[in-house]
Amino acid sequence: MTPVRGVIFDCDGVLFESLEANLAFYNTILQRFGLRPVAAGDEEKVRLCHTAASPKVFEVLLGAKRVTEAMAMAKAIGFRQFIPLMTPEPDIVTVLDRLSQRLSLAVATNRGNSMAELLGFFDLYRYFDAVVTSRDVPLPKPHPDMLLLAAERLGLEPAELLFVGDSDLDCEASRRAGIRFVAYKNSVGGEMGIAGHKELLSLVERL
């Protein structure tokens, strides 16, 4: 088996608990359109807001004809005001610090413009050698584009990487990119899963 030389992380649900922030952001935009907000109990729409890229979220919630207008509104509103609603996942800073001393690390996320502000706010930029968002590729996850771009920017082959994600979109993107997938909090299927970030340290050692 090829040794692990790098790890790619999803953002939402993996680096951060961001559900409250994401819902607040999208619900603010829905209200600007005079529509009812997504309820916390609407699991399908909540999952959409938590995992999909914004154009897809707006297409589903508002219809294809309103996507351009919604994206412009999202840019005008910005995500900065919602960042304080986010919480780093337990032990993530400790684990990133230890892994970054030995491995190349990257982020691959369906987030767009907000990623730079987010990493800056929580002082996490220093741990990552590459940050790839939906703005950097033609197609977001579940397409493999951003994972392959992350591998290219790290200077590593897909077989040398792990991708830590928490959604079906992550799992499918990983499969299509030829990168080994690690299901965070054992959230989706796959050969490998971890209940928390500290388990990633021992998993990397075994591999």
NORZIJO-V440889 format. One record per backbone hydrogen bond with DSSP energy under -0.5 kcal/mol. NH is the residue of the N-H (numbers start at 1). CO is the residue of the C=O. If there is no record, write none. Layout:
# NORZIJO-V440889
NH CO
NH CO
This chain:
# NORZIJO-V440889
5 160
6 160
7 104
8 162
9 106
10 164
13 16
14 11
15 11
16 11
17 87
18 16
22 18
23 19
24 20
25 21
26 22
27 23
28 24
29 25
30 26
31 27
32 28
33 29
33 30
34 31
35 30
42 39
43 41
46 42
47 43
48 44
49 45
50 46
51 47
52 48
56 53
57 53
58 54
59 55
60 56
61 57
62 58
63 58
63 59
66 63
67 64
70 66
71 67
72 68
73 69
74 70
75 71
76 72
77 73
78 74
82 79
83 79
83 80
84 80
85 82
86 83
87 17
89 15
92 89
95 91
96 92
97 93
98 94
99 95
100 96
101 97
101 98
102 99
103 99
104 5
106 7
107 130
108 9
109 132
115 112
116 113
117 113
118 114
119 115
120 116
121 117
122 118
123 120
124 119
125 119
127 124
128 125
129 105
130 105
132 107
134 111
136 133
137 134
143 140
147 144
148 144
149 145
150 146
151 147
152 148
153 149
154 150
155 151
155 152
156 151
160 157
161 158
162 6
163 180
164 8
165 163
165 182
171 167
172 168
173 169
174 170
175 171
176 172
177 173
178 174
178 175
179 174
180 161
182 163
183 192
184 165
184 182
185 194
186 183
186 194
187 184
192 181
194 183
197 90
199 196
200 197
201 197
201 198
202 198
203 199
204 200
205 201
206 202
207 203
